[in-house]
Amino acid sequence: MRSLIVAGACCLLMSGFPGAAAAQDSEKAYNAPEVLLDKSETTITKQPFYYPSEGKAQITSLIITLAPGEVVKEHKHPVPLYGYILDGELTITYEEEAPVTVKKGEALIEALNTWHYGQNTGTVPTRILAVFMGAKGVPNVIRPSE
C-alpha cells in the first residue's frame, strides 16, 4: 500500500500537479533562451534594489551611444535601471565604490541613488540598452545642481 501511495504522488508531480507544472512551464516557455541577467536581487554595487512606491509604474528604454573616451556626466538614478552592453565597454566610477568595467554582452542593475559617471574606456563606440523601471512623476536620472 505504501509503495502505491508513493507511486501515486510521483505520478501527480510528473503529470500535472499545479505547483510542479508551473515550474516546468516557466522553464520550458522559451526554446533555449540566452540568459543575460538571472533573477538579480542586488545592484552592481551589491545594494538591494526596490521599485518606486509612488506614482503609476512606467518603463522607459533607450539605447545610449558613447564614442571612445566619451564621458557621461555625474548623475544618479532614483529608480531601478537594467543595462545591457550591446557593443564596446563602459567603466562606471561611483562615489564610494571601486570603478567597475562592463563589456559587450554583460548586463547589470545600476546602483540606486549613488552619484556616478560612466566613460567609454574602449577603442570602439559603446552602445548600451538602458531600461528604467520607474514611476510617473519620478525622474529616471538626477544630475547635480550646477
Phi and psi in degrees as a GROMACS rama.xvg file:
@    title "Ramachandran Plot"
@    xaxis  label "Phi"
@    yaxis  label "Psi"
@TYPE xy
-61.0139  -42.7838  ARG-2
-66.1733  -31.8934  SER-3
-66.7966  -39.3965  LEU-4
-65.8482  -44.6228  ILE-5
-62.3743  -44.3017  VAL-6
-62.8904  -40.7362  ALA-7
-64.8255  -40.9416  GLY-8
-64.0828  -41.9686  ALA-9
-62.0636  -40.8064  CYS-10
-63.1222  -41.7625  CYS-11
-60.156  -45.0038  LEU-12
-65.463  -38.4623  LEU-13
-80.5501  -24.6581  MET-14
-117.311  17.6043  SER-15
137.355  11.3353  GLY-16
-58.6071  127.058  PHE-17
-50.08  -44.3529  PRO-18
-64.3762  -44.5891  GLY-19
-68.8779  -39.1467  ALA-20
-63.5707  -39.4891  ALA-21
-62.6472  -43.1607  ALA-22
-65.2582  -43.3078  ALA-23
-64.5883  -41.4081  GLN-24
-62.4953  -43.9394  ASP-25
-67.184  -34.1392  SER-26
-71.8754  -27.1252  GLU-27
-105.905  9.67476  LYS-28
-64.492  -28.9406  ALA-29
-126.431  149.409  TYR-30
-85.3155  105.627  ASN-31
50.0214  61.2991  ALA-32
-68.5077  151.238  PRO-33
-94.0061  112.461  GLU-34
-79.8865  124.98  VAL-35
-96.4654  -39.7063  LEU-36
-150.337  123.761  LEU-37
-109.687  104.663  ASP-38
51.628  44.089  LYS-39
-64.3025  138.121  SER-40
-115.418  -0.0885687  GLU-41
-136.58  162.097  THR-42
-79.2143  179.096  THR-43
-63.1633  -22.652  ILE-44
-99.0147  16.6841  THR-45
71.8807  19.0902  LYS-46
-80.5582  142.469  GLN-47
-68.7483  142.029  PRO-48
-109.695  163.227  PHE-49
-146.508  160.031  TYR-50
-96.3493  151.407  TYR-51
-57.611  141.192  PRO-52
-97.2951  -14.5861  SER-53
-107.277  152.963  GLU-54
80.1367  159.364  GLY-55
-72.8772  136.959  LYS-56
-58.1606  139.717  ALA-57
-140.433  140.48  GLN-58
-114.13  132.609  ILE-59
-126.992  130.648  THR-60
-128.239  144.643  SER-61
-154.249  162.463  LEU-62
-111.1  123.867  ILE-63
-102.942  131.248  ILE-64
-117.506  129.122  THR-65
-122.604  131.194  LEU-66
-71.7974  158.323  ALA-67
-51.8513  129.296  PRO-68
85.8544  -14.6435  GLY-69
-66.626  143.086  GLU-70
-117.023  137.05  VAL-71
-90.4076  122.625  VAL-72
-57.8455  158.974  LYS-73
-53.7856  137.958  GLU-74
-164.5  175.352  HIS-75
-146.531  164.433  LYS-76
-120.311  121.304  HIS-77
-86.3656  -0.476463  PRO-78
-127.736  154.853  VAL-79
-60.1254  141.038  PRO-80
-131.136  118.908  LEU-81
-92.4691  128.486  TYR-82
-123.473  143.035  GLY-83
-134.944  126.525  TYR-84
-84.0209  109.074  ILE-85
-77.8939  -38.7846  LEU-86
-149.709  150.944  ASP-87
77.0332  -152.917  GLY-88
-148.221  158.399  GLU-89
-138.792  130.348  LEU-90
-106.281  124.505  THR-91
-107.358  126.665  ILE-92
-110.015  122.939  THR-93
-103.078  159.648  TYR-94
-63.9616  -34.3237  GLU-95
-132.311  17.0408  GLU-96
-127.402  161.154  GLU-97
-69.3964  147.171  ALA-98
-58.205  149.274  PRO-99
-126.327  132.584  VAL-100
-108.043  127.801  THR-101
-117.203  141.062  VAL-102
-121.556  169.071  LYS-103
-43.3652  129.99  LYS-104
89.0716  -0.578289  GLY-105
-104.213  147.15  GLU-106
-119.855  157.854  ALA-107
-155.07  158.709  LEU-108
-106.53  117.967  ILE-109
-68.3022  153.495  GLU-110
-59.9641  144.464  ALA-111
-95.5261  136.749  LEU-112
49.9963  37.8921  ASN-113
-125.864  123.888  THR-114
-64.4861  134.814  TRP-115
-160.255  167.052  HIS-116
-142.274  156.879  TYR-117
-120.956  150.565  GLY-118
-140.499  137.825  GLN-119
-75.9382  106.271  ASN-120
-98.363  11.6924  THR-121
-99.9182  -168.76  GLY-122
-109.372  -0.0165154  THR-123
-126.648  162.141  VAL-124
-58.0054  141.704  PRO-125
-100.771  131.217  THR-126
-120.618  127.275  ARG-127
-123.125  126.452  ILE-128
-84.4086  117.679  LEU-129
-113.572  125.1  ALA-130
-122.587  111.313  VAL-131
-91.7162  130.537  PHE-132
-107.261  78.8818  MET-133
-107.676  -156.01  GLY-134
-149.525  150.239  ALA-135
-56.9202  130.4  LYS-136
87.5746  -5.55926  GLY-137
-109.523  124.52  VAL-138
-68.9688  149.808  PRO-139
-79.4288  -30.5927  ASN-140
-135.089  136.874  VAL-141
-121.447  131.619  ILE-142
-108.155  151.499  ARG-143
-64.0696  151.949  PRO-144
-65.7118  139.306  SER-145
